Amino acid sequence: MLKLFILNVQTLLRYRELIGSLVGKELKARYRGSALGMLWTFLNPLLLLTVYALVFSVYMRVEMENYAVFMFAGLLPWIWFSTSLLDGVNSVVSSGDLITKSMFPAEILPMVKIVANLANYVFSLPLLIFFMFVYGIPLTAQVVWLPVLMVAQLTLTVGLVYFFAAMNVRFRDTQHVLGSALTLWFFVSPILYPASQVPEEYRFTFLLNPMAPMVMGYQNIFVHGTPPDFLAVGGVFLGGLIVSLFSVAWFERNKETFAEEI
């Protein structure tokens, strides 16, 4: 398993220029033909923020200071995570013309989706900082912990994307089940509401939800000016590393059959 994982990493490093080229192509193609182009990188999360802020701060009355910034701080990394999974699960199947070419490295396809959505997240951060400025929330020194959170989330994302991408080649229902599961996952993560509003007897579910400590970590950094829970984030990183080790090795073991099954 470890050998297959290392082989995958070596392949990704060998083809890093191709990955960079495909990521650029992915970002350009995403909004090709639209009048606003790359501005949709900012407008999509902004529109989601507007909808959720209207529903939960006006209609459902979540009583919380700086609620829009609180929600936005958790919403942006969730978009990176969920979109990576939704794009990544279909990354191999949708590239059948490339997979059938014997020399094409299939392992770069899920990584292209992950990196493209990571780039979107990074590009959206100035919008979050602008909202912090508007609401009078200072950007504190705790922002130095942002790369730690991003690395932990990246590790988890890589593991899940490679697993579902390989699974979807054999079982095409995977992409549909994943879409529904992510909807539930979104609402059980403390993005639209603070964790303190979850009844005490149900907070154990946060232990089963690796995105819960990640979301709260981002909110701590940007909204509360406090460090993340390093024990919880470390647990996500370790769990993500184990999942990545298994999933990437499984992907490597099965990639030779992808062309036949597609």
DRENDO-1510 file (C-alpha; in Angstrom, 1 decimal, always signed):
<recs>
REC; n; res; u; v; w
REC; 1; MET; +0.0; +0.0; +0.0 .
REC; 2; LEU; +2.8; +2.4; +0.9 .
REC; 3; LYS; +4.6; +1.6; -2.3 .
REC; 4; LEU; +1.6; +2.4; -4.4 .
REC; 5; PHE; +1.0; +5.7; -2.5 .
REC; 6; ILE; +4.6; +6.7; -3.1 .
REC; 7; LEU; +4.3; +5.8; -6.7 .
REC; 8; ASN; +1.3; +8.0; -7.1 .
REC; 9; VAL; +3.1; +10.9; -5.4 .
REC; 10; GLN; +6.1; +10.4; -7.7 .
REC; 11; THR; +3.8; +10.5; -10.8 .
REC; 12; LEU; +2.1; +13.7; -9.6 .
REC; 13; LEU; +5.5; +15.3; -9.1 .
REC; 14; ARG; +6.7; +14.1; -12.5 .
REC; 15; TYR; +3.6; +15.6; -14.2 .
REC; 16; ARG; +3.3; +18.7; -12.1 .
REC; 17; GLU; +3.6; +21.0; -15.2 .
REC; 18; LEU; +0.8; +19.1; -16.9 .
REC; 19; ILE; -1.3; +19.4; -13.8 .
REC; 20; GLY; -0.7; +23.1; -13.7 .
REC; 21; SER; -1.6; +23.4; -17.3 .
REC; 22; LEU; -4.8; +21.4; -16.8 .
REC; 23; VAL; -5.8; +23.4; -13.7 .
REC; 24; GLY; -5.4; +26.6; -15.7 .
REC; 25; LYS; -7.5; +25.1; -18.5 .
REC; 26; GLU; -10.1; +24.0; -16.0 .
REC; 27; LEU; -10.4; +27.5; -14.4 .
REC; 28; LYS; -10.7; +29.1; -17.8 .
REC; 29; ALA; -13.2; +26.6; -19.2 .
REC; 30; ARG; -15.4; +26.8; -16.1 .
REC; 31; TYR; -16.7; +30.3; -17.1 .
REC; 32; ARG; -16.0; +30.3; -20.8 .
REC; 33; GLY; -18.7; +32.0; -22.8 .
REC; 34; SER; -20.1; +33.9; -19.8 .
REC; 35; ALA; -20.0; +37.7; -19.9 .
REC; 36; LEU; -18.4; +38.0; -16.4 .
REC; 37; GLY; -15.9; +35.3; -16.8 .
REC; 38; MET; -13.6; +34.8; -13.8 .
REC; 39; LEU; -15.7; +37.2; -11.7 .
REC; 40; TRP; -18.0; +34.3; -11.1 .
REC; 41; THR; -15.3; +33.0; -8.7 .
REC; 42; PHE; -16.4; +35.8; -6.4 .
REC; 43; LEU; -20.0; +36.1; -7.4 .
REC; 44; ASN; -21.0; +32.4; -6.8 .
REC; 45; PRO; -20.1; +32.4; -3.1 .
REC; 46; LEU; -21.4; +35.9; -2.7 .
REC; 47; LEU; -24.8; +34.9; -4.1 .
REC; 48; LEU; -24.9; +31.9; -1.8 .
REC; 49; LEU; -24.0; +34.2; +1.1 .
REC; 50; THR; -26.9; +36.5; +0.2 .
REC; 51; VAL; -29.4; +33.7; +0.0 .
REC; 52; TYR; -28.4; +32.0; +3.3 .
REC; 53; ALA; -28.0; +35.4; +5.1 .
REC; 54; LEU; -31.5; +36.4; +4.1 .
REC; 55; VAL; -33.0; +33.1; +5.2 .
REC; 56; PHE; -31.2; +32.6; +8.4 .
REC; 57; SER; -30.7; +36.1; +9.7 .
REC; 58; VAL; -34.1; +37.6; +8.5 .
REC; 59; TYR; -36.6; +34.8; +8.2 .
REC; 60; MET; -35.3; +32.3; +10.7 .
REC; 61; ARG; -33.7; +34.9; +13.0 .
REC; 62; VAL; -30.4; +33.4; +14.0 .
REC; 63; GLU; -29.4; +35.9; +16.7 .
REC; 64; MET; -25.6; +36.3; +16.3 .
REC; 65; GLU; -23.3; +39.3; +15.9 .
REC; 66; ASN; -21.5; +39.5; +12.6 .
REC; 67; TYR; -23.5; +36.5; +11.4 .
REC; 68; ALA; -22.8; +37.1; +7.7 .
REC; 69; VAL; -19.0; +36.9; +8.2 .
REC; 70; PHE; -19.4; +33.9; +10.5 .
REC; 71; MET; -21.3; +32.1; +7.8 .
REC; 72; PHE; -19.0; +33.2; +5.0 .
REC; 73; ALA; -15.9; +32.0; +6.9 .
REC; 74; GLY; -17.3; +28.5; +7.0 .
REC; 75; LEU; -19.1; +28.5; +3.6 .
REC; 76; LEU; -15.9; +29.2; +1.5 .
REC; 77; PRO; -13.9; +26.1; +2.7 .
REC; 78; TRP; -17.1; +24.0; +2.4 .
REC; 79; ILE; -17.5; +25.1; -1.2 .
REC; 80; TRP; -13.8; +24.0; -1.8 .
REC; 81; PHE; -14.5; +20.7; -0.2 .
REC; 82; SER; -17.9; +19.8; -1.7 .
REC; 83; THR; -17.1; +21.0; -5.2 .
REC; 84; SER; -13.8; +19.1; -5.2 .
REC; 85; LEU; -15.8; +15.9; -4.3 .
REC; 86; LEU; -18.5; +16.6; -6.9 .
REC; 87; ASP; -16.0; +17.4; -9.6 .
REC; 88; GLY; -13.6; +14.7; -8.6 .
REC; 89; VAL; -16.0; +11.8; -8.4 .
REC; 90; ASN; -16.6; +12.2; -12.1 .
REC; 91; SER; -13.0; +13.1; -13.1 .
REC; 92; VAL; -12.0; +9.7; -14.5 .
REC; 93; VAL; -15.3; +8.8; -16.1 .
REC; 94; SER; -15.7; +12.1; -17.9 .
REC; 95; SER; -12.2; +11.8; -19.3 .
REC; 96; GLY; -12.6; +8.5; -21.1 .
REC; 97; ASP; -10.9; +9.8; -24.2 .
REC; 98; LEU; -7.8; +10.5; -22.2 .
REC; 99; ILE; -7.9; +7.3; -20.1 .
REC; 100; THR; -8.0; +5.1; -23.2 .
REC; 101; LYS; -4.6; +6.5; -24.2 .
REC; 102; SER; -2.2; +4.0; -22.7 .
REC; 103; MET; +0.5; +6.6; -21.7 .
REC; 104; PHE; -1.9; +9.1; -20.0 .
REC; 105; PRO; -1.5; +9.2; -16.2 .
REC; 106; ALA; -5.0; +8.8; -14.8 .
REC; 107; GLU; -3.9; +9.7; -11.3 .
REC; 108; ILE; -3.5; +13.4; -12.2 .
REC; 109; LEU; -7.2; +13.8; -13.1 .
REC; 110; PRO; -8.7; +13.9; -9.5 .
REC; 111; MET; -5.8; +16.1; -8.4 .
REC; 112; VAL; -6.6; +18.7; -11.1 .
REC; 113; LYS; -10.1; +19.0; -9.7 .
REC; 114; ILE; -8.9; +19.4; -6.2 .
REC; 115; VAL; -6.2; +22.0; -7.1 .
REC; 116; ALA; -8.6; +24.0; -9.3 .
REC; 117; ASN; -11.1; +24.3; -6.4 .
REC; 118; LEU; -8.4; +25.1; -4.0 .
REC; 119; ALA; -7.4; +28.0; -6.3 .
REC; 120; ASN; -11.0; +29.2; -6.3 .
REC; 121; TYR; -11.0; +29.2; -2.5 .
REC; 122; VAL; -7.7; +31.2; -2.3 .
REC; 123; PHE; -9.1; +33.7; -4.9 .
REC; 124; SER; -12.2; +34.1; -2.7 .
REC; 125; LEU; -10.4; +34.9; +0.5 .
REC; 126; PRO; -10.0; +38.7; -0.4 .
REC; 127; LEU; -13.8; +38.8; -0.5 .
REC; 128; LEU; -14.0; +37.4; +3.0 .
REC; 129; ILE; -11.4; +39.9; +4.2 .
REC; 130; PHE; -13.4; +42.7; +2.6 .
REC; 131; PHE; -16.5; +41.6; +4.5 .
REC; 132; MET; -14.5; +41.5; +7.7 .
REC; 133; PHE; -13.4; +45.1; +7.0 .
REC; 134; VAL; -17.0; +46.2; +6.4 .
REC; 135; TYR; -18.2; +44.6; +9.7 .
REC; 136; GLY; -15.3; +46.0; +11.6 .
REC; 137; ILE; -13.7; +42.6; +12.4 .
REC; 138; PRO; -9.9; +42.9; +12.5 .
REC; 139; LEU; -7.7; +40.3; +10.8 .
REC; 140; THR; -5.6; +39.1; +13.8 .
REC; 141; ALA; -2.3; +37.2; +14.0 .
REC; 142; GLN; -4.3; +34.0; +14.3 .
REC; 143; VAL; -4.5; +34.0; +10.5 .
REC; 144; VAL; -1.0; +32.4; +10.5 .
REC; 145; TRP; -2.8; +29.1; +11.3 .
REC; 146; LEU; -4.8; +29.2; +8.1 .
REC; 147; PRO; -2.2; +27.1; +6.2 .
REC; 148; VAL; -2.4; +24.4; +8.9 .
REC; 149; LEU; -6.2; +24.2; +8.4 .
REC; 150; MET; -5.9; +24.1; +4.7 .
REC; 151; VAL; -3.3; +21.3; +4.7 .
REC; 152; ALA; -5.5; +19.2; +7.0 .
REC; 153; GLN; -8.5; +19.8; +4.8 .
REC; 154; LEU; -6.5; +19.1; +1.6 .
REC; 155; THR; -5.3; +15.8; +3.0 .
REC; 156; LEU; -8.9; +14.8; +3.8 .
REC; 157; THR; -10.2; +16.0; +0.4 .
REC; 158; VAL; -7.5; +14.1; -1.5 .
REC; 159; GLY; -8.3; +10.8; +0.3 .
REC; 160; LEU; -12.1; +11.1; -0.4 .
REC; 161; VAL; -11.8; +12.3; -4.0 .
REC; 162; TYR; -9.5; +9.5; -5.0 .
REC; 163; PHE; -11.7; +7.0; -3.3 .
REC; 164; PHE; -14.9; +8.2; -4.9 .
REC; 165; ALA; -13.3; +8.8; -8.3 .
REC; 166; ALA; -12.2; +5.1; -8.5 .
REC; 167; MET; -15.5; +3.9; -7.0 .
REC; 168; ASN; -17.5; +5.8; -9.6 .
REC; 169; VAL; -15.7; +4.0; -12.5 .
REC; 170; ARG; -17.2; +0.7; -11.4 .
REC; 171; PHE; -20.4; +2.0; -9.7 .
REC; 172; ARG; -21.8; +5.0; -11.6 .
REC; 173; ASP; -24.4; +5.6; -8.9 .
REC; 174; THR; -21.6; +6.8; -6.7 .
REC; 175; GLN; -21.8; +10.4; -8.0 .
REC; 176; HIS; -25.6; +10.6; -7.4 .
REC; 177; VAL; -25.4; +9.2; -3.9 .
REC; 178; LEU; -22.5; +11.5; -3.1 .
REC; 179; GLY; -24.5; +14.5; -4.2 .
REC; 180; SER; -27.3; +13.7; -1.8 .
REC; 181; ALA; -24.9; +12.9; +1.0 .
REC; 182; LEU; -23.1; +16.2; +0.7 .
REC; 183; THR; -26.4; +18.0; +1.1 .
REC; 184; LEU; -27.0; +16.3; +4.4 .
REC; 185; TRP; -23.3; +16.8; +5.4 .
REC; 186; PHE; -23.6; +20.5; +4.8 .
REC; 187; PHE; -26.6; +21.0; +7.1 .
REC; 188; VAL; -25.0; +18.9; +9.9 .
REC; 189; SER; -21.9; +21.0; +9.8 .
REC; 190; PRO; -21.9; +24.2; +11.9 .
REC; 191; ILE; -21.8; +26.6; +8.9 .
REC; 192; LEU; -25.2; +28.2; +9.1 .
REC; 193; TYR; -25.4; +28.1; +12.8 .
REC; 194; PRO; -22.9; +28.2; +15.7 .
REC; 195; ALA; -22.0; +24.9; +17.4 .
REC; 196; SER; -23.5; +26.3; +20.7 .
REC; 197; GLN; -27.0; +26.0; +19.2 .
REC; 198; VAL; -26.7; +22.3; +18.8 .
REC; 199; PRO; -28.3; +20.5; +21.7 .
REC; 200; GLU; -25.7; +19.0; +24.1 .
REC; 201; GLU; -26.9; +15.4; +23.5 .
REC; 202; TYR; -26.2; +15.7; +19.8 .
REC; 203; ARG; -22.8; +17.4; +19.8 .
REC; 204; PHE; -21.2; +14.0; +19.8 .
REC; 205; THR; -22.0; +14.0; +16.0 .
REC; 206; PHE; -19.2; +16.5; +15.6 .
REC; 207; LEU; -16.8; +13.7; +16.5 .
REC; 208; LEU; -18.1; +11.8; +13.5 .
REC; 209; ASN; -18.0; +14.8; +11.2 .
REC; 210; PRO; -14.4; +15.8; +10.2 .
REC; 211; MET; -15.6; +19.0; +8.6 .
REC; 212; ALA; -17.1; +20.3; +11.8 .
REC; 213; PRO; -13.7; +21.1; +13.5 .
REC; 214; MET; -12.4; +22.4; +10.2 .
REC; 215; VAL; -15.3; +24.9; +9.8 .
REC; 216; MET; -15.1; +26.0; +13.4 .
REC; 217; GLY; -11.3; +26.4; +13.0 .
REC; 218; TYR; -11.9; +28.8; +10.1 .
REC; 219; GLN; -14.5; +30.7; +12.0 .
REC; 220; ASN; -12.2; +31.0; +15.0 .
REC; 221; ILE; -9.4; +32.5; +12.9 .
REC; 222; PHE; -11.5; +34.9; +10.9 .
REC; 223; VAL; -14.4; +35.8; +13.2 .
REC; 224; HIS; -13.3; +35.3; +16.8 .
REC; 225; GLY; -9.6; +35.9; +16.5 .
REC; 226; THR; -8.8; +32.7; +18.3 .
REC; 227; PRO; -6.7; +29.7; +17.3 .
REC; 228; PRO; -8.4; +26.5; +16.0 .
REC; 229; ASP; -8.7; +23.4; +18.1 .
REC; 230; PHE; -5.3; +21.9; +17.3 .
REC; 231; LEU; -6.2; +18.5; +18.7 .
REC; 232; ALA; -9.3; +18.2; +16.5 .
REC; 233; VAL; -7.5; +19.6; +13.4 .
REC; 234; GLY; -4.7; +17.2; +14.1 .
REC; 235; GLY; -7.2; +14.3; +14.2 .
REC; 236; VAL; -8.6; +15.4; +10.9 .
REC; 237; PHE; -5.2; +15.5; +9.4 .
REC; 238; LEU; -4.2; +12.1; +10.7 .
REC; 239; GLY; -7.6; +10.6; +9.6 .
REC; 240; GLY; -7.2; +12.2; +6.2 .
REC; 241; LEU; -3.7; +10.8; +5.8 .
REC; 242; ILE; -4.9; +7.3; +6.6 .
REC; 243; VAL; -7.8; +7.7; +4.1 .
REC; 244; SER; -5.4; +9.1; +1.5 .
REC; 245; LEU; -3.0; +6.3; +1.9 .
REC; 246; PHE; -5.7; +3.7; +1.4 .
REC; 247; SER; -7.6; +5.5; -1.4 .
REC; 248; VAL; -4.6; +6.5; -3.5 .
REC; 249; ALA; -3.1; +3.0; -3.2 .
REC; 250; TRP; -6.5; +1.5; -4.2 .
REC; 251; PHE; -6.7; +4.0; -7.1 .
REC; 252; GLU; -3.2; +2.9; -8.3 .
REC; 253; ARG; -4.1; -0.7; -8.0 .
REC; 254; ASN; -7.3; -0.4; -10.1 .
REC; 255; LYS; -6.3; +2.3; -12.7 .
REC; 256; GLU; -5.2; -0.4; -15.3 .
REC; 257; THR; -8.9; -1.5; -15.6 .
REC; 258; PHE; -10.3; +2.0; -16.0 .
REC; 259; ALA; -10.1; +2.0; -19.8 .
REC; 260; GLU; -12.0; -1.3; -20.0 .
REC; 261; GLU; -14.8; -0.2; -17.6 .
REC; 262; ILE; -15.3; +3.2; -19.1 .
</recs>
